[in-house]
Amino acid sequence: MRNVLAIAERELRSYFASPIAYAVIGLFALVFGWMFYAFLRYFIGASMRMGPGGMGQGPININDMLLRPLILQISVVVLFVLPMVTMRTYSEEKRSGTIELLLTSPITDVQIILGKFLGAMALYSAMLLITVPSVVVLFWYGDPDWKPVVTSYVGLLLMGGSFIAFGLFISSLTKNQIVAGVLTFCTLLMLLLVGWLREFVGPLGQAIVGALSVFEHFEDFSKGVLDTKHIVYYLSVITFGLFLTAKSVDSERWRG
Amino acid sequence: MIEVQNLTKRYGRFTAVDGVSFRVEKGEILGFLGPNGAGKTTTMRILTGYMPATTGKALVGGFDVFDQPLEAKKRTGYLPETPPLYPEMTVREYLMFVARIKGVAAKAQRAQVDTSMEKARVADVASRHCGKLSKGYRQRVGLAQAILHNPDVLILDEPTAGLDPKQIMETRDLIKSLAGDHTIVLSTHILPEVSQVCQRVVIINKGKVVAVDTPDNLTSRLAGAQSLYVQVDATSNADVGAALDGVPGVTAVRVADQRATVTGFEIECQRDRDIRRDLAKAIVSHGWGLLELRPLRMSLEEIFLQLTTSEGAAAPGSDAETNGDDAKENA
């Protein structure tokens, strides 16, 4: 554990020592701020029309009309941003030769991988933290249900974790971080787009597509449902991604 | 301290290291000499547990680097060809990180980092970023990293590459001062380095060990027959040649250089016989001027070239080479 933390700490430090952390968090804050503003304006407009002074159908639900669509959009932004976080994890170490230090130190591959995973998760959490003040404002002025908000964050963390696990794996395949970034992005995008096939494939196909689509599993979280099925799904995707990373690092050793 | 048995590493069809065996005793400095691409780095990477061997065994401090990698790695310090530095960390941050992953006890970390910075003489750049250091400092920070956890075994891949002459001298002195406490294996393709620093040399070429010996033994053993160089001032060099040939013990005479009346001869003679006195007497008694007389020792460069460029069949090992000579003589 000591070793895992040492690696994680170094990873996090290097994110903040390079422009990556600032670029990623800044970009995310900008896009999120814009989306939050747009959704809020839309919601205010809608509640004016629907509220007591308007058409008189009673107040509309802030969770359904504002928070849920907002969080679903965040999940897409995360897809764009996380490849930038994971792209350098292994490839940069391979390019600069620092991987030789890690692999010849008395630590195991699994410790290195977990350390890198935790480091990226920490940065990702910091990124999500940016959204918290905006959501708190909603509690201040509105009366949303807090449970779907909490499950949404749990869902975002799990989904981001599986993106990071895959990003680590792809980064371990190449020395070039741009290649790693682009490949990770394309893979994640395919996982998003695979859901579109749903309508054209048979029942078996639907089951397969449903299982593949990382976003399908996220929907329940955003509705406030904590289903073990989805939690297990994400945890196994994370484990699988980290397992592939371990195999890739190991095979790299044999090939030299 | 280090034992390597029949180490072989293949990449696909290419054999980078082919049946390499050697031992390094405690406190010894072993030089690993070979042209670029001879398999030095590969052998060192196997020793440090960076990559596994295809076949064969390597023990560091009694631990198999493949079966008990963590135990072996704890006892090994490694400086790769390019020092593994994180450009965005300061030297002190970097060494503190290394101390953590090398398993230095939390309380001892600060002290160990200070000691290693002292030893590698990088204390003055402790708060500079690794990415901003000059090549010489990078190399030394790399060295500080390797000795940080006070390992029994130090493996240094071309520790003086890219340094200026003064830094090279300093680094060599540093390495020499580390021997005794540490067992050191260093690779290089700079020959004087080997004779100055190492107690024993392994010459490796195309993945195979060509010779293992002390630098002195290598020079004398491989020189074969003993040779002398004589410079004589005389009107007719043919006469001189004949006269020199007549000296007992001389087996061959050849003109090495000639300028006006001054001629240089290379003389081969039987090994265990000092004929310098006789040679001088022969020259002086003819009334010629004896300008220079010195033994010719084969330099390490020549031995190296001879060992690593000999064509095909003669190459496999020094033993085979001597056998070949014997066979010729017998015939």
Interface residues (C-beta under 8 A of the other chain):
Chain A: R2 N3 A6 I7 R10 R13 S14 A17 S18 S96 G97 T98 I99 E100 L101 L102 L103 T104 S105 P106 I107 T108 R253 W254 R255 G256
Chain B: K9 Y11 A16 T42 R45 T48 G49 Y50 M51 P52 P69 L70 E71 K73 K74 T76 Y78 P80 E81 T82 P83 P84 L85 Y86 P87 E88 M89 E93 F97 V98 R100 I101 K102 G103 Q145
